[in-house]
Amino acid sequence: MFKPAEGGYFEEYIGKSGALNRLVLYLQVVKRPDYNSIRVEYCDERLFLAASRLGEGAEEQAAAATAGCSANCWTA
């Protein structure tokens, strides 16, 4: 859905009482032009599949997991 934008990223270190408590990372992103818009619709007759993954290639792995389930779960 998104891709990295031109430019770098920003790090914000948040400390309290002399200790580092949190690091906030701001990534500059733009919408991918080849990605369709997402719509949310209510319909009782539909089954929705969702998958989540972490790390490098996570978006592709999650998409493959849902595509594999849809190919194996339904018969035409």
Rosetta blueprint (number, residue, H / E / L):
1 M L
2 F E
3 K E
4 P E
5 A E
6 E E
7 G E
8 G E
9 Y E
10 F E
11 E E
12 E E
13 Y E
14 I E
15 G E
16 K E
17 S L
18 G L
19 A E
20 L E
21 N E
22 R E
23 L E
24 V E
25 L E
26 Y E
27 L E
28 Q E
29 V E
30 V E
31 K E
32 R L
33 P L
34 D L
35 Y L
36 N L
37 S L
38 I L
39 R L
40 V L
41 E L
42 Y L
43 C L
44 D L
45 E L
46 R L
47 L L
48 F L
49 L L
50 A L
51 A L
52 S L
53 R L
54 L L
55 G L
56 E L
57 G L
58 A H
59 E H
60 E H
61 Q H
62 A H
63 A H
64 A H
65 A H
66 T H
67 A H
68 G H
69 C H
70 S H
71 A H
72 N H
73 C H
74 W L
75 T L
76 A L
